[in-house]
Amino acid sequence: MPINTIDGSQRKAAKVAGLAYLITFATVVYVNFGIHDRLIVGNNAAETARNILAHERLFRIGIAGDLIYCAGVVVLLTALYVILKPVNQGLALLAAFWRLVWVLMWLVMTLNLFDALRLLRGADYLRAFEAEPSQALARLYLGTRFDYYYVGLLFGALASTVCGCLWFKSHYIPRALAAFGVISSAFCVACTFVFYIFPDFDKIVNLWWFDTPMGVFDIATSFWLLFKGLLPSGIAVPTKQAI
């Protein structure tokens, strides 16, 4: 039984996946910490409204960044499907679908930003609202992003868990790295699911720890794919028996 070889499309997809990992990571970090954390003030609708209106262009850049992130994740899930399809096509497709759900949740989060901005700018048909209720409603839209994020995170972590299992089976990346990916992603799945039921769970496990280990795995995998590429596969291909 010969070892399955890696074809040219998989090698190209590996480079694309590595680059997409890094671009999406850098984009989401900049948007969330460089823009949203700067403009959105927790439990202060008036201050948040003033910040957004005073820096509307920056806020819109954040929206554009979110859309770039979504496009990058679609590229990533496509590249991962091409790489991992020879390992198990059904599981690779399932992982791609779950990651697509994550993207859809992120798109809904982005639409909420548009709704919040429309309320704060006070379109003609919104003039019946006073300033304070409009600001509070806008802050509500901004706050619901938190809920959409953790709904999407469950599916993103499920996709990462399946991909980690396929990485481990394939030998395309070091098995220790793949095993870390499975453990960190499954940990994120468990934490997120428990958090739905017990909202005070973040006092036991800090929210940062839900997806940080999985993020470390993503970064490490991206650098491996970019600079090392895919290792020879350990998948055996059945041979045709002589008649």
Protein Blocks (a to p, Z undefined) as FASTA:
>chain_A
ZZddddfklmmmmmmmmmmmmmmmmmmmmmmmmmmmmmmcghilklmmmmmmmmmmmmmm
mmmmmmmmmmmmmmmmmmmmmmmmmmommlmmmmmmmmmmmmmmmmmmmmmmmmmmmmmn
opaklmmpcfklmmmmmmmmmmmmmmmmmmmmmmmmmmmmmmmmmmmmnomacfklmmmm
mmmmmmmmmmmmmmmmmmmlmmmmgfklmmmmmmmmmmmmmmmmmmnopaddfbdcdddd
dZZ
